[in-house]
């Protein structure tokens, strides 16, 4: 099970939350969880983010530190959840 100290994780549930994610945000201080997702983009992001991709049991499959804006991540089908986190979360 993943644990993040001092970071609120919001679940992106609605179409709007999933579509916009962290786009257009500066000074990001919370994370977003995308359930049943194995691909994201960082189009229109104002800041770099850290990304963690997990399987259905929250075992980490892949992680990315300081992912720059204007990138696309298409991950293996085994990825079931993606966490978008403030840059510097992954040590």
C-alpha positions in Angstrom: 0.0 0.0 0.0 1.3 3.4 -0.9 1.7 6.1 1.7 2.3 9.8 1.1 3.3 12.0 4.0 1.8 15.5 4.1 0.2 15.2 0.7 -3.6 15.2 0.2 -4.6 12.8 -2.6 -7.9 13.6 -4.3 -9.6 11.0 -6.5 -10.4 12.2 -10.0 -13.9 10.8 -10.4 -15.9 13.0 -12.8 -15.2 13.4 -16.5 -14.2 17.0 -15.8 -11.7 16.0 -13.0 -10.2 13.3 -15.1 -10.0 15.4 -18.2 -8.4 18.5 -16.7 -6.4 16.8 -13.9 -3.6 19.2 -12.9 -3.7 21.2 -16.2 -3.1 25.0 -15.8 -2.1 24.6 -12.1 1.0 26.2 -10.5 2.5 25.4 -7.2 0.8 22.0 -7.0 0.4 20.9 -3.3 -1.8 17.9 -3.6 -2.0 14.7 -5.7 -4.6 13.2 -8.0 -5.5 9.5 -8.3 -6.8 8.2 -11.6 -8.4 4.8 -11.0 -8.6 2.4 -14.0 -6.2 4.4 -16.0 -3.0 3.5 -17.8 -2.3 6.6 -19.8 -1.9 10.3 -19.1 -0.6 13.5 -20.7 1.0 16.6 -19.3 -0.4 19.0 -21.9 -1.0 22.5 -20.6 0.7 21.8 -17.3 2.4 24.8 -15.7 4.8 22.7 -13.6 6.6 19.4 -13.6 5.0 16.5 -11.7 6.0 13.2 -10.2 4.0 10.2 -11.4 3.5 6.7 -9.9 1.8 4.0 -11.8 0.5 1.0 -9.8 -1.3 -2.3 -10.4 -4.8 -3.1 -8.9 -3.1 -3.8 -5.5 -1.2 -0.5 -5.5 2.2 -2.2 -6.1 4.4 0.2 -8.0 5.0 -0.7 -11.6 6.7 2.5 -12.8 7.5 5.9 -11.5 8.6 9.2 -13.1 10.4 12.1 -11.3 9.8 15.6 -12.5 7.9 14.8 -15.7 7.9 17.8 -17.9 4.9 19.4 -19.5 3.8 18.3 -23.0 4.6 14.6 -22.5 2.4 11.5 -23.1 2.7 8.3 -21.0 1.1 5.2 -22.3 1.8 2.4 -19.7 1.3 -1.4 -19.8 -2.2 -2.8 -19.4 -1.1 -4.1 -16.0 -1.2 -0.5 -14.7 -4.6 0.2 -13.1 -4.0 3.4 -11.1 -1.9 6.5 -11.8 -1.0 9.1 -9.2 -0.1 12.6 -10.3 1.9 14.2 -7.5 3.7 17.5 -6.8 7.3 17.5 -8.1 9.8 16.3 -5.5 7.3 13.8 -3.9 9.4 10.9 -5.1 12.7 10.9 -3.3 
